[in-house]
């Protein structure tokens, strides 16, 4: 098996974002024709996963005409970061500190700061601009409300009192961390009523022929209200909420891709860009599946594996982010065999691999699929059915938290 993979894998020269990119040409051919490329991560906070995303994005921008970077963060954060990368508006470190809290604190790293600063520098030199967008629905963010209110005040001032009444109780007033703590503790009936009011606000703007972008901002607010409207103490409703979130992220990613008018690199966990699900607490069909349903072969999923290394994660059961380390992959796991290939780091097109390799990749076996919390046991994953393309790294290190 290893000998056959040796002949099909394509080596990667580096995981650093800067420098020569010619070793990514094979990856470029693997994603030809894609409007959206989903690029995962086998942990939520390893430096090499983040720097490879930066590196791949630079290559796709230069050689494949990609124009937007979409990430698993709330939409309001994306708007503020996009203002910075497009026009240099704001202090990017302050924006990251304010918008990357709670679970998204995982993105408040030196590696993402480097990416945003590179995007800003690129835009300062080029007429065709790069854009950054968020697609998640875990937090509404003051920026969404501010943009809706600014438009209404200028164009439909008579609607402002009604709009403020509809948004009362949903709009964050004390910062992201406080909202993420307090809002889910509201009584279930109150959260359901707030979701209904958010829908009414969107309908109100639509009925009065508001600008389509403003209506979409209101729709993003309503998505957040909807995902929190379910009974979070009921397992069935929690699963429904997760299913809704996956559909919303898929829809938002496709919407932004069309809105930005170019090709998009989607950054998320392996479990969000894949075609399958390894976690029983998640619905069977997740974001990658749902994007493929809309785009067909114009969506390509690229997953990561690694042999050993470190990452930052929240300790299971509570606690702050801290470095975690895992040793060599155990015999019988996917990573154990993949790391015996002659290249330290490499990319593998699993769709065009020889039949022997495709059959091996189609069988589930233990695979690291580490989320925001650790310890997290390996999951049974058939890599060849979860992703189109695989990037294997020998070693990863914990990302540099800001």
SULHU-V211389 format. One record per pair of residues at least 6 apart in sequence whose C-alpha atoms are under 6 Angstrom apart, sorted by the first residue. I is the first residue (numbers start at 1). GAP is how many residues later the second one is. Records with the same first field share a line. If there is no record, write none. Layout:
# SULHU-V211389
I->GAP + GAP
This chain:
# SULHU-V211389
2->339
6->335
9->338 + 339
10->336 + 337
11->332 + 335
12->11 + 333 + 334
15->37
16->35
17->34 + 37 + 38
33->265
34->264 + 265
35->228 + 263
36->227 + 228 + 229 + 263
37->228 + 229 + 262 + 263 + 264
38->228 + 235 + 263 + 264
39->227 + 228 + 263
40->228 + 229 + 230 + 263
41->8 + 228 + 229 + 263
42->228 + 262 + 263 + 327 + 328
43->327 + 328
44->327 + 328
45->266 + 267 + 354
46->265 + 351 + 352 + 353
47->350 + 351 + 352
48->348
54->61
60->6
66->196 + 197 + 198
67->63 + 195 + 196
68->62 + 63 + 64 + 196
69->63 + 195 + 196
70->62 + 63 + 64 + 196
71->63 + 195 + 196
72->63 + 64 + 196
73->61 + 62 + 63
74->60 + 61 + 62 + 63 + 65
75->59 + 60
76->65 + 67 + 68
77->22
78->55 + 56
82->49 + 50
83->6
85->34 + 35
100->8
108->294
109->291 + 292 + 293
110->290
123->6
135->114 + 117 + 118
136->113
137->87
138->86
140->81 + 84
144->73
148->66
166->31
188->43
191->38
192->37
195->30 + 31
198->24
199->23
202->16 + 17
227->14
230->7
231->6
232->6
243->40
246->40 + 41
250->37 + 40 + 41
270->33
272->15
273->14 + 15 + 28
274->14 + 112 + 113
275->13 + 14 + 111
276->110
277->7
278->101
292->7
301->86 + 87
302->85 + 87 + 88
303->84 + 87
304->86 + 87 + 88
305->87
306->86 + 87 + 88
307->21 + 22 + 28 + 87 + 88
308->18 + 19 + 20 + 87
309->16 + 17 + 86 + 87 + 88
310->14 + 15 + 86 + 87 + 88
311->12 + 13 + 86 + 87
312->9 + 10 + 11 + 12 + 86
313->8 + 9 + 59 + 60
314->6 + 7 + 59
315->58 + 59
316->57 + 58
329->6 + 7
330->6
333->32 + 33 + 34
334->33
344->50
345->47 + 48 + 49
346->45 + 46
347->43 + 44
348->41 + 42
349->40
350->34 + 38 + 39
351->37
361->21 + 22 + 23
362->20 + 22
363->19
364->16 + 17 + 18
365->15 + 16
366->12 + 13 + 14
367->11 + 12
368->10
370->6
